[in-house]
């Protein structure tokens, strides 16, 4: 009798699991408010400041709406003005701003329709250098880490971006090459079946804080993970990491964005 009861319970459970699977289509508005989206970092040093401006699109749209023809300026609380130039549709760039470390700065935008947007003034945070990038073989793959510190204990909040570069080989050899505007035969001693690839991982936000620690030290913060079977390790592999110092408000923003984009959602 007990065997029959257990078998019946298991069968009913499996039946229940599969019977409640059905498509879920959330009610999403089709309205297009066209909100302005501003992405970028004001770089106070010699590196480029790149600001991307676009408009929101409906959820199911595959279009991209860059905001062109805008006037974009970095302004200081000491009346300094630093204009950016549109180098591509919706992309505004300035190089070598070399801003004073003691000032506060904001972004001032006039759209082509002459609508005005102004951010708050924010202190100029000087980013300390990265101490080192380390790695560890983990779960048949490679886990990368970043290490940094600020001896003055004034940074506290950090964000990182990283990109990967690797060499890969085509399994086929070409017998001809394009040279001097025409097709030519390939010499047997030339190697034309290898290429280089650079990529930035999508949908990953890397932020950390030492605010609860006695010293401003970040040790072995985990960045990307690459499986050992990946063809990225076929020949040569490199990792580039950028580090940003954040204000407390910026850190809260990136933490919230990370939670909303990476940590929400489950089967229920």
Secondary structure by P-SEA (a helix, b strand, c coil): caaaaaaaaaaaaaaaaaaabbbbbccccccccccbbbbbbbcccccbbbbbbbbbccccccccccccbbbbbbbcccbbbbbbbbccccccccccccccccbbbbbbbbccccbbbbbccccccccccccbbbbbbcccbbbbbbbccccccccccccccccccbbbbbcccccccccccbbbbbccccccccbbbbbbbccbbbbbbccccccccccccccbbbbccccccccbbbbbbbbbbbcaaaaaaaaaaaaacccccccc
